[in-house]
Amino acid sequence: MRRAIRWRAALAAATIIGTSGCVATVAGVPRVGGDRAPLSWGPDLAAAQLADVLLDAATVNQLMGTNGMTELRTYDQMPGDDGTYSDAACAGAVFNTVEAAYKGSGYVAAKGTQFSDTGGKHYVDQGVVAYGSGADARKFLAASQHSWQRCVGRHIAYRAKNDSPITWTIRAPVTTDGITVAVVDREAGEEYACAHGITAKSNVVIDVSACSDGMANQGLKIARILVDAIAANFPR
């Protein structure tokens, strides 16, 4: 699946929604513990098991504080890219599960699902990427955290094929309990923003983006909740 297709829904949402669209306050879910927590060790997942840890539409709706999100599409491999970036080194800070970030890192499988509601007021892209070992997954996580820090404050323009460029600005990432989250603001998008969260669990990198009109204020919390919920689905 191509990045242009994946993000067209999110970009359309930024254009469609106005000040009326926002993320509802989420009370939160119990934090997972023990071997289910992010960054903990557990049984390695095979490619065929990746789909089992992803969230369904009902759970995504609950955690996003809405009820109208449905599945847009799934992907069974790292999405391709037919667009261009003004700074490809920062593509992985703006977007989740993007080939520009994962290429050459040694990943062996990827799986993901995208959700949106009517009019695109809310958008979620959840991805899980398997490596040959937990050490390899953590190596990619550490490299991503370093890369995101270098991209803070930069204005990254992404031009999908046959589309106008969209520019995103990266805020400083925050790491809590092993989960790193950065809010990414769409320039000229009023309050529209995305929260990009990443962590490692067993031999898998969990890589999630959640977008809405209220994400600028609640993005750190929302992204952590989504990543936590995926980690809770891993086998003991």
Protein Blocks (a to p, Z undefined) as FASTA:
>chain_A
ZZklmmmmmmmmmmmpcfkbccdddebjcddehjlbghiacddddfklmmmmpccfklmm
mmnopakbccfbdcfbdcddfbdcfblklmmmmpgcifklmgonlpabdcddddddehil
accdddddddfbfklmmmmmmmmmmmmmmmgoiacddddehiacddddddddddeehiac
dddddehiljaccddddddehjbccddddddfklmmmmmmmmmmmmmmmmmmpcZZ
